[in-house]
Amino acid sequence: MREIRESLPEEQREHFDAELADTDLDALPAVLQRWAVMANDGFLDFLLSAPFEGLEFGERSYDDAASGQ
């Protein structure tokens, strides 16, 4: 548990602690597995970096089809 907690960004540790406090002992392995994956898959780092860089907003691919173009 300590390794998982230490691998999380500081702002996520509070959420981790809160969830552990409310977790039944039987559900603990699944909770720890989920947090271990989140802590080590790089996805959180991606979200905190520049996840929308290079994306264009305001158009949807089905807008052209709906307007007959």
Contacts in CASP RR format, 6 or more apart in sequence:
PFRMAT RR
TARGET T0000
AUTHOR 0000-0000-0000
METHOD contacts of the structure
MODEL  1
MREIRESLPEEQREHFDAELADTDLDALPAVLQRWAVMANDGFLDFLLSA
PFEGLEFGERSYDDAASGQ
1 20 0 8 1.000
1 32 0 8 1.000
4 16 0 8 1.000
4 32 0 8 1.000
4 35 0 8 1.000
4 36 0 8 1.000
4 39 0 8 1.000
5 13 0 8 1.000
5 16 0 8 1.000
5 17 0 8 1.000
7 39 0 8 1.000
7 40 0 8 1.000
8 16 0 8 1.000
8 35 0 8 1.000
8 38 0 8 1.000
8 39 0 8 1.000
9 44 0 8 1.000
9 48 0 8 1.000
12 38 0 8 1.000
12 39 0 8 1.000
12 44 0 8 1.000
16 35 0 8 1.000
19 31 0 8 1.000
19 35 0 8 1.000
20 28 0 8 1.000
20 31 0 8 1.000
23 31 0 8 1.000
38 44 0 8 1.000
END
